[in-house]
Amino acid sequence: MSSATMCLVDALDANDNILMSGTKADDCSVAGFKSALGSGAIAYGGKYSAPDYERISASGCTLAIENTMINHTPDVKEKLQKLGLVVLTEQSSSEPKALGRVEWIKLFGVLFDKEDEATHLFNEQKARVEQTSGLASSGKTVAYFYINSNGAAVTRRAGDYVAQMIELAGGSYALDDAQTASTSGSSVTLEMERFYATAKDADIIVYNGTIDESVATLNDFVGKNALLSQFKAVRNGNVWVTSADMYQQMTSTADIIDELHGAFTGDDTSDFHYLRKLG
């Protein structure tokens, strides 16, 4: 079971169908799933790239639900299949639309005989997202990225689901298709000078704390690269960081979009979970 889909299974109250997970309890942010891992009701079956084949074989497991990372380890997929498992590769991370990711809950509804529950949960998220997206635009441009170990900015392709969530929340993504066309994947790495020229005037920065958890303060942030202190959003005190668990929370898509909207419009942020303003 891949980490990103835990929330879908948990929302359907279908955790008792899961024998093993590739995520340890300490690394899991989905409450029900974390509890099951902690109690041993769901066992840790090893990392996706190095599963515990002996334990998996002994468990009687017949289905392995993997994300697209399994494509980088075809030998693992082949070994699981030789053990008699059907390997299902869920591709929610490749969805260009935010609600497209959430709609994967319908697949799990079919797998676990909870189709009505899945449809209800999806429609609930859809209605909330449509309500927020119908509000007036904030008029704010938004840059979303993290700084890698080489000092380069890793951002998201324009049109990617993260960029779309920013648009649905009333923001305008700071990079366009031409500026993020250097790769076929969802992430785009830009040398800092190029990224600065493109995004320096963004009204708001959202730092990707899901990938880089080392940024707790504004000083931590500007310490990543000397050019960051010259960004408009930094000078104006409009830098935010995401929670480490944001990517694991597909069923909270509407909440995340609501928080983005609040950050863009200056709403009360006291009960935010997925975004925090750096000071």
Number of C-alpha atoms within 10 A of each C-alpha: 23 21 21 21 25 26 23 26 23 17 17 20 15 19 19 13 11 19 22 22 23 20 22 18 21 9 10 20 18 21 13 18 27 20 15 17 21 16 11 13 15 21 21 21 21 17 13 19 16 11 17 14 15 10 15 21 14 8 13 12 16 15 16 21 18 21 20 15 13 18 13 10 13 12 12 17 21 13 13 20 15 10 15 14 19 15 16 15 17 17 13 20 17 15 16 18 18 24 21 16 19 25 23 19 27 21 15 18 19 12 12 17 13 17 17 13 16 25 14 12 19 19 15 13 20 18 12 16 22 13 13 17 20 12 12 11 16 17 12 16 21 25 27 24 22 25 21 13 9 10 14 19 23 20 23 22 26 22 18 18 21 21 26 20 26 25 22 24 29 27 27 23 24 22 22 14 10 9 15 20 13 13 10 9 12 19 16 18 19 19 13 19 12 13 20 17 10 16 21 22 18 22 24 28 25 23 26 22 22 17 18 17 14 11 19 15 16 18 12 13 23 16 13 20 15 11 14 17 17 13 20 18 23 23 12 10 15 20 25 27 26 24 19 16 17 20 18 19 20 24 24 16 21 25 19 23 25 22 22 27 24 18 24 22 17 10 11 10 14 7 9 17 14 22 23 22 19 19 14
